[in-house]
């Protein structure tokens, strides 16, 4: 008997990597542990441009300060850039221009950052790349510039793209797994910037939208099809509303993030002038970048839209159907209209987050959520669609907010001793539920159609192939 119990415990521990995600897409909104959640926060977006996930150790003090500031303001989300233009990470062979591996601290820094976020009840949008990939004159480790040959090959050479996936992306997503602070793997920051100038781009080198979409799909499929990342959410950061057309119908994207700046875009593209329903989307939309201090058209008439304060911006996003609002940026920038007169930083954004939390904190504060075991009556809200985040399988909200030290020695940990001790006897009695790879619930009967599916039983999630 003792041997059998020991074997069952070992089985449960083996399932930690595939623990059931608790942040899921529910129509055009998110649910966390069975309840609506809204992402309120800010872009970091980096501590050391290009270098946060390279060979150097993470600057834990600055990262912790940023995460704790978000929590103090009543927020629950932060956006962080990772490989960016590939000048520091991953490792690129200078002869073949192929990705061969990762620097020493790439994975360690990601884990540490997510662990700190989880301790504070904050989730992280992990942005893999930016349009900077095609900015050939930017600084890098390769002959003083980025390896533009390697970067361009990702979009034109299947073998080069696969080398990145095999030697960089897969090691990262398998190490991170369903970490409780992972909101999403965001494929790109403003990939439309890599288009030709005639098509609205601005980088020194340009690509076709077809090649950008194709590479993005390869990344998304690699994440969705990896059993150790089962249920993790995939998104992308769209430059402006007119570019939504490139991404809105892509089934391999779980949700979208939209950017807006009043010095560049008019009311027609302003998400703060139009409710979510205006964009005719069938998946959640986070406003992933906007000016942290808001904008005052009376004071600075060159802004293209009417005045909005940070309080109005965060509140509008929540009350008009958006799934989140992340202002730009934590350390601060000065826009082209207000110049030195206005700094868009955390101090500017904080009143907006504080006011939103005061009114709608029930749907923002992660520590207020408890574990939810989905039932068949609510299957449409429990799809392991993805990782998004964070989430992924925490036994209770306290795992996210206060016990990440126990839950994350490895990013995949999600099942804690209380679960093993108190629910071991009921594990086999819980319903088996099947999902598509997109996280769509298919019911409790094994699918008959050939294909790959996700199957969840109790706290175990795995993939099966039906032939």
C-alpha positions as CSV (number, residue, x, y, z in Angstrom):
1,X,0.0,0.0,0.0
2,X,2.7,2.4,0.9
3,X,4.5,1.6,-2.3
4,X,1.4,2.4,-4.3
5,X,0.9,5.7,-2.6
6,X,4.5,6.6,-3.2
7,X,4.1,5.8,-6.9
8,X,1.0,7.9,-7.1
9,X,2.9,10.8,-5.5
10,X,5.7,10.4,-8.0
11,X,3.2,10.4,-10.8
12,X,1.7,13.7,-9.5
13,X,5.1,15.3,-9.2
14,X,5.9,14.2,-12.7
15,X,2.8,16.1,-13.8
16,X,4.0,19.4,-12.3
17,X,5.3,20.6,-15.6
18,X,1.9,20.0,-17.1
19,X,-0.2,21.4,-14.3
20,X,-3.5,22.8,-15.3
21,X,-3.3,26.4,-16.3
22,X,-5.7,28.6,-14.3
23,X,-5.5,31.7,-16.6
24,X,-7.7,31.0,-19.6
25,X,-9.4,32.7,-22.4
26,X,-13.2,32.9,-22.0
27,X,-14.6,34.4,-25.1
28,X,-13.3,38.0,-25.3
29,X,-12.1,38.1,-21.7
30,X,-9.8,36.2,-19.3
31,X,-10.7,34.1,-16.4
32,X,-8.3,33.2,-13.6
33,X,-9.3,30.3,-11.3
34,X,-12.8,30.5,-12.8
35,X,-13.3,34.2,-12.3
36,X,-13.0,37.3,-14.5
37,X,-9.6,39.0,-14.4
38,X,-8.5,42.3,-15.8
39,X,-4.8,43.1,-16.3
40,X,-3.8,46.4,-14.9
41,X,-0.1,47.4,-15.1
42,X,2.8,48.9,-16.9
43,X,5.6,48.2,-19.4
44,X,9.1,47.8,-17.8
45,X,10.1,47.2,-20.7
46,X,13.7,46.5,-19.9
47,X,16.3,47.2,-17.2
48,X,19.3,47.0,-19.6
49,X,18.2,47.2,-23.3
50,X,18.8,43.9,-25.0
51,X,20.7,42.5,-22.0
52,X,18.2,41.4,-19.4
53,X,18.3,37.8,-20.5
54,X,22.0,37.5,-21.6
55,X,25.1,36.4,-19.8
56,X,24.9,38.9,-16.9
57,X,22.7,38.1,-13.9
58,X,19.3,39.9,-13.6
59,X,19.4,43.1,-11.7
60,X,17.1,41.8,-9.0
61,X,16.8,45.0,-7.1
62,X,15.5,47.0,-10.1
63,X,13.2,44.2,-11.2
64,X,11.8,43.7,-7.6
65,X,11.3,47.4,-7.2
66,X,9.3,47.5,-10.4
67,X,7.1,44.5,-9.6
68,X,6.5,45.8,-6.1
69,X,5.6,49.2,-7.4
70,X,3.0,47.6,-9.7
71,X,1.6,45.7,-6.7
72,X,1.6,48.9,-4.5
73,X,-0.5,50.7,-7.2
74,X,-3.0,47.9,-7.1
75,X,-1.9,46.5,-10.5
76,X,-1.2,42.9,-11.4
77,X,0.8,42.9,-14.7
78,X,4.1,44.0,-16.2
79,X,5.4,43.7,-19.7
80,X,9.1,42.7,-20.3
81,X,11.2,42.4,-23.5
82,X,13.4,39.4,-23.9
83,X,15.5,38.7,-27.0
84,X,14.5,41.9,-28.7
85,X,17.0,42.3,-31.6
86,X,19.0,39.2,-30.8
87,X,22.2,41.2,-30.2
88,X,22.9,39.6,-26.8
89,X,20.7,36.5,-26.6
90,X,20.4,33.9,-28.1
91,X,23.9,32.8,-29.1
92,X,24.5,33.0,-32.9
93,X,27.2,31.3,-34.9
94,X,28.9,34.1,-36.8
95,X,29.9,31.8,-39.6
96,X,26.5,30.1,-40.2
97,X,24.4,32.9,-38.8
98,X,22.2,30.3,-37.1
99,X,21.1,30.3,-33.4
100,X,23.1,27.6,-31.5
101,X,22.1,28.1,-27.9
102,X,21.5,30.5,-25.0
103,X,23.8,32.6,-22.8
104,X,24.5,31.5,-19.3
105,X,21.8,33.4,-17.5
106,X,19.0,33.6,-20.1
107,X,16.8,31.0,-18.5
108,X,17.9,31.7,-14.9
109,X,17.0,35.4,-15.3
110,X,13.6,34.6,-16.7
111,X,12.9,32.2,-13.8
112,X,14.1,34.6,-11.2
113,X,12.0,37.5,-12.7
114,X,8.9,35.3,-12.8
115,X,9.5,34.0,-9.3
116,X,9.7,37.6,-7.9
117,X,6.6,38.5,-9.9
118,X,4.7,35.5,-8.4
119,X,5.7,36.5,-4.9
120,X,4.0,39.8,-5.5
121,X,0.9,38.6,-7.3
122,X,2.0,40.1,-10.6
123,X,1.9,38.4,-14.0
124,X,4.4,39.0,-16.9
125,X,3.8,39.4,-20.6
126,X,7.1,37.9,-21.9
127,X,7.8,39.6,-25.2
128,X,10.2,37.5,-27.4
129,X,11.1,40.0,-30.2
130,X,10.7,43.5,-31.3
131,X,10.8,45.3,-34.7
132,X,14.4,46.1,-33.7
133,X,15.3,42.9,-35.4
134,X,15.4,44.8,-38.7
135,X,17.2,47.8,-37.4
136,X,20.6,47.0,-38.9
137,X,22.4,50.0,-37.4
138,X,21.7,49.1,-33.8
139,X,24.4,48.1,-31.4
140,X,25.1,44.4,-30.9
141,X,27.8,41.9,-30.0
142,X,28.6,41.0,-33.6
143,X,31.2,43.3,-35.2
144,X,29.6,46.2,-33.3
145,X,26.2,45.7,-34.9
146,X,23.4,43.2,-34.7
147,X,23.8,40.2,-37.0
148,X,21.3,41.4,-39.5
149,X,22.0,38.3,-41.7
150,X,20.9,36.0,-38.9
151,X,17.9,38.1,-38.1
152,X,16.7,38.2,-41.7
153,X,17.2,34.5,-42.1
154,X,14.5,33.8,-39.4
155,X,11.9,35.0,-41.9
156,X,13.3,33.5,-45.1
157,X,15.1,30.3,-44.2
158,X,13.1,27.5,-42.6
159,X,16.3,25.9,-41.3
160,X,17.3,29.1,-39.6
161,X,13.9,29.6,-38.1
162,X,14.0,26.0,-36.8
163,X,17.4,26.5,-35.3
164,X,16.0,29.3,-33.2
165,X,13.0,27.3,-32.2
166,X,15.1,24.2,-31.3
167,X,18.1,25.9,-29.7
168,X,16.5,28.9,-28.0
169,X,12.7,28.9,-27.8
170,X,12.0,25.3,-26.8
171,X,14.7,25.3,-24.0
172,X,13.1,28.4,-22.7
173,X,9.5,27.4,-22.8
174,X,10.3,23.9,-21.3
175,X,12.2,25.5,-18.5
176,X,9.5,28.0,-17.7
177,X,6.6,25.6,-18.3
178,X,3.3,26.8,-16.7
179,X,4.9,29.2,-14.3
180,X,2.4,30.9,-12.1
181,X,3.6,34.4,-13.1
182,X,3.6,33.8,-16.9
183,X,0.8,35.8,-18.5
184,X,1.7,35.1,-22.1
185,X,4.5,34.5,-24.6
186,X,4.1,37.6,-26.6
187,X,5.7,36.9,-30.0
188,X,6.5,40.4,-31.1
189,X,6.5,44.0,-30.2
190,X,5.1,45.9,-33.1
191,X,6.2,43.6,-35.9
192,X,4.5,45.9,-38.4
193,X,7.5,48.2,-38.0
194,X,9.5,45.8,-40.1
195,X,7.3,46.4,-43.1
196,X,8.5,48.7,-45.9
197,X,8.0,52.4,-45.3
198,X,5.3,52.4,-48.1
199,X,3.4,49.9,-45.9
200,X,3.8,51.8,-42.7
201,X,7.1,50.4,-41.4
202,X,10.1,52.3,-40.2
203,X,13.1,50.0,-39.7
204,X,16.3,50.2,-41.9
205,X,15.6,46.7,-43.4
206,X,12.1,45.6,-44.3
207,X,10.1,42.4,-44.7
208,X,6.8,41.3,-46.2
209,X,3.9,40.8,-43.9
210,X,3.6,37.3,-45.2
211,X,7.1,36.4,-43.9
212,X,6.4,38.0,-40.6
213,X,3.1,36.2,-40.1
214,X,4.7,32.9,-41.2
215,X,7.5,33.1,-38.7
216,X,5.1,34.2,-36.0
217,X,2.9,31.1,-36.7
218,X,6.0,28.8,-36.4
219,X,6.7,30.3,-33.0
220,X,3.2,30.0,-31.8
221,X,2.8,26.4,-33.0
222,X,6.1,25.5,-31.3
223,X,4.8,26.8,-28.0
224,X,1.2,25.4,-28.3
225,X,2.5,22.0,-29.4
226,X,5.0,21.5,-26.5
227,X,3.6,19.3,-23.8
228,X,5.6,21.1,-21.1
229,X,3.9,24.4,-22.0
230,X,0.4,22.9,-22.4
231,X,-2.2,25.6,-22.0
232,X,0.2,28.6,-22.2
233,X,-1.3,31.7,-24.0
234,X,0.3,33.2,-27.0
235,X,-0.2,36.8,-28.1
236,X,1.5,39.6,-30.2
237,X,1.8,43.3,-29.7
238,X,0.2,45.2,-32.6
239,X,1.5,48.7,-33.5
240,X,-1.8,50.4,-34.2
241,X,-5.5,49.6,-34.8
242,X,-5.2,49.6,-38.6
243,X,-2.7,46.7,-38.2
244,X,-5.2,44.5,-36.4
245,X,-6.2,43.2,-39.8
246,X,-3.0,41.2,-40.1
247,X,-3.7,39.2,-36.8
248,X,-7.3,39.2,-35.9
249,X,-8.2,36.0,-37.7
250,X,-5.1,34.0,-36.7
251,X,-6.3,31.0,-34.7
252,X,-2.9,30.4,-33.2
253,X,-3.0,33.7,-31.3
254,X,-5.0,33.4,-28.1
255,X,-5.3,37.2,-27.7
256,X,-3.9,40.5,-29.0
257,X,-2.3,43.5,-27.6
258,X,-2.9,46.9,-29.1
259,X,-0.7,50.1,-28.9
260,X,-1.7,53.7,-29.0
261,X,0.1,57.1,-28.8
262,X,-1.8,60.4,-29.3
263,X,1.1,62.2,-31.0
264,X,1.1,59.6,-33.8
265,X,-2.5,58.3,-34.2
266,X,-5.9,59.8,-34.6
267,X,-9.2,59.1,-32.9
268,X,-10.0,56.5,-35.6
269,X,-7.3,54.3,-34.1
270,X,-7.7,55.3,-30.5
271,X,-8.9,52.4,-28.3
272,X,-9.8,55.0,-25.7
273,X,-12.3,56.6,-28.1
274,X,-13.9,53.3,-29.0
275,X,-15.2,50.3,-27.0
276,X,-13.7,46.9,-27.5
277,X,-16.7,45.9,-29.6
278,X,-15.8,48.5,-32.2
279,X,-12.9,46.4,-33.5
280,X,-15.1,43.3,-34.2
281,X,-12.7,40.8,-32.5
282,X,-13.5,37.4,-31.3
283,X,-10.6,37.1,-28.8
284,X,-9.4,39.3,-25.9
285,X,-7.7,42.6,-26.5
286,X,-5.3,44.2,-24.1
287,X,-4.2,47.8,-24.6
288,X,-0.6,46.9,-24.3
289,X,1.0,50.3,-24.7
290,X,-0.2,53.9,-24.1
291,X,1.3,57.1,-22.7
292,X,1.5,56.7,-18.9
293,X,0.7,60.3,-18.1
294,X,-2.2,60.5,-20.5
295,X,-2.4,63.6,-22.7
296,X,-3.7,67.1,-22.4
297,X,-4.8,68.5,-25.8
298,X,-5.8,71.9,-24.2
299,X,-2.2,72.4,-23.1
300,X,-0.6,70.7,-26.1
301,X,-2.9,71.1,-29.1
302,X,-0.7,69.0,-31.3
303,X,-2.0,65.8,-29.7
304,X,-4.4,64.2,-32.2
305,X,-7.1,63.2,-29.7
306,X,-9.0,64.7,-26.8
307,X,-7.6,65.0,-23.3
308,X,-7.4,61.9,-21.1
309,X,-6.0,61.4,-17.6
310,X,-4.4,58.2,-16.4
311,X,-7.4,57.6,-14.2
312,X,-9.7,58.0,-17.2
313,X,-7.6,55.7,-19.4
314,X,-7.4,52.7,-17.1
315,X,-11.1,53.0,-16.2
316,X,-12.2,53.3,-19.8
317,X,-10.3,50.2,-20.7
318,X,-12.0,48.2,-17.9
319,X,-15.5,49.5,-18.4
320,X,-15.5,49.2,-22.2
321,X,-14.7,45.6,-22.7
322,X,-10.9,45.5,-23.0
323,X,-9.0,42.7,-21.2
324,X,-6.2,44.9,-19.8
325,X,-4.3,48.2,-19.8
326,X,-0.5,48.4,-19.7
327,X,0.9,51.9,-19.9
328,X,4.4,52.9,-21.3
329,X,6.7,52.9,-19.4
330,X,8.0,52.3,-15.9
331,X,11.3,54.2,-16.1
332,X,9.8,57.0,-18.2
333,X,9.9,58.6,-21.7
334,X,9.1,62.0,-23.1
335,X,6.8,62.2,-26.1
336,X,7.3,64.3,-29.2
337,X,4.6,66.8,-28.3
338,X,4.9,67.6,-24.6
339,X,8.7,67.1,-24.6
340,X,10.4,67.9,-21.2
341,X,7.1,69.1,-19.8
342,X,5.7,65.7,-19.2
343,X,7.4,62.4,-18.2
344,X,5.4,59.2,-18.8
345,X,6.6,57.0,-16.0
346,X,5.4,54.9,-13.1
347,X,4.7,57.9,-11.0
348,X,2.5,59.3,-13.7
349,X,0.6,56.0,-14.3
350,X,0.2,55.1,-10.6
351,X,-2.9,57.3,-10.0
352,X,-4.7,55.5,-12.8
353,X,-3.9,52.0,-11.4
354,X,-4.7,53.1,-7.9
355,X,-8.1,54.5,-8.9
356,X,-9.0,51.4,-10.9
357,X,-8.1,49.1,-8.1
358,X,-10.1,51.1,-5.7
359,X,-13.2,50.6,-7.8
360,X,-12.6,47.2,-9.4
361,X,-9.9,45.5,-7.3
362,X,-11.9,42.4,-7.0
363,X,-11.1,41.6,-10.6
364,X,-7.4,42.7,-10.4
365,X,-5.9,41.6,-7.1
366,X,-4.6,38.0,-7.6
367,X,-4.5,37.3,-3.9
368,X,-8.3,37.5,-3.9
369,X,-8.7,34.5,-6.2
370,X,-9.0,30.9,-4.9
371,X,-8.5,27.7,-6.7
372,X,-11.3,26.7,-9.0
373,X,-11.8,23.1,-10.1
374,X,-13.8,23.4,-13.4
375,X,-17.0,21.5,-13.8
376,X,-18.7,20.4,-16.9
377,X,-21.3,23.2,-16.5
378,X,-18.5,25.8,-16.9
379,X,-16.3,24.1,-19.4
380,X,-16.3,27.1,-21.7
381,X,-14.2,29.0,-19.2
382,X,-11.6,26.5,-18.3
383,X,-9.9,25.8,-21.6
384,X,-6.2,25.2,-21.0
385,X,-5.8,27.8,-23.6
386,X,-2.8,28.8,-22.4
387,X,-0.5,29.8,-20.3
388,X,-0.9,32.9,-20.2
389,X,0.1,33.0,-17.8
390,X,0.8,32.8,-15.1
391,X,-1.1,30.8,-13.9
392,X,-0.9,27.7,-14.7
393,X,-1.7,25.6,-12.2
394,X,-1.5,27.1,-8.9
395,X,-3.3,25.3,-6.1
396,X,-4.5,28.5,-4.6
397,X,-4.1,32.2,-5.0
398,X,-1.7,32.3,-2.2
399,X,0.7,30.3,-4.5
400,X,0.8,33.3,-6.8
401,X,1.0,36.0,-4.2
402,X,3.1,34.7,-1.4
403,X,4.6,31.3,-1.9
404,X,6.4,31.4,-5.1
405,X,9.6,30.4,-3.3
406,X,8.1,27.0,-2.8
407,X,6.3,26.8,-6.0
408,X,9.0,27.8,-8.3
409,X,12.4,26.3,-7.8
410,X,11.8,25.3,-11.3
411,X,9.5,27.4,-13.3
412,X,7.3,24.4,-13.9
413,X,6.3,23.8,-10.4
414,X,2.6,24.1,-9.7
415,X,1.5,21.3,-7.4
416,X,2.2,21.8,-3.7
417,X,2.2,19.5,-0.7
418,X,-1.3,20.5,0.4
419,X,-2.6,19.2,-2.9
420,X,-0.8,16.0,-2.6
421,X,-1.8,15.5,1.0
422,X,-5.4,16.5,0.8
423,X,-6.5,15.6,-2.7
424,X,-4.6,12.4,-3.5
425,X,-7.5,10.3,-2.6
426,X,-9.9,12.2,-4.9
427,X,-7.6,12.5,-7.9
428,X,-8.9,9.5,-9.8
429,X,-12.5,10.6,-9.1
430,X,-12.2,13.9,-11.0
431,X,-13.6,14.1,-14.5
432,X,-11.4,13.7,-17.5
433,X,-11.9,16.6,-19.9
434,X,-10.6,16.9,-23.4
435,X,-9.6,20.1,-25.2
436,X,-8.4,21.1,-28.6
437,X,-4.8,22.5,-28.9
438,X,-6.4,25.9,-28.8
439,X,-7.9,25.1,-25.4
440,X,-11.5,24.7,-26.7
441,X,-13.4,22.3,-24.4
442,X,-14.6,19.2,-26.2
443,X,-16.3,17.3,-23.4
444,X,-15.6,14.2,-21.3
445,X,-15.6,11.6,-24.1
446,X,-12.4,10.9,-25.9
447,X,-12.4,12.5,-29.4
448,X,-12.9,10.2,-32.3
449,X,-11.5,12.5,-35.0
450,X,-7.8,12.0,-35.7
451,X,-5.6,14.7,-34.2
452,X,-3.7,16.0,-31.2
453,X,-5.6,16.9,-28.1
454,X,-5.1,18.1,-24.5
455,X,-6.5,15.8,-21.8
456,X,-7.0,17.0,-18.2
457,X,-7.8,14.8,-15.2
458,X,-7.5,16.3,-11.8
459,X,-4.3,18.2,-11.6
460,X,-2.7,16.4,-14.6
461,X,-2.6,17.8,-18.1
462,X,-1.1,16.0,-21.0
463,X,-1.3,15.7,-24.8
464,X,-2.6,12.6,-26.6
465,X,-2.7,11.6,-30.3
466,X,-5.8,10.1,-31.7
467,X,-5.1,8.2,-34.9
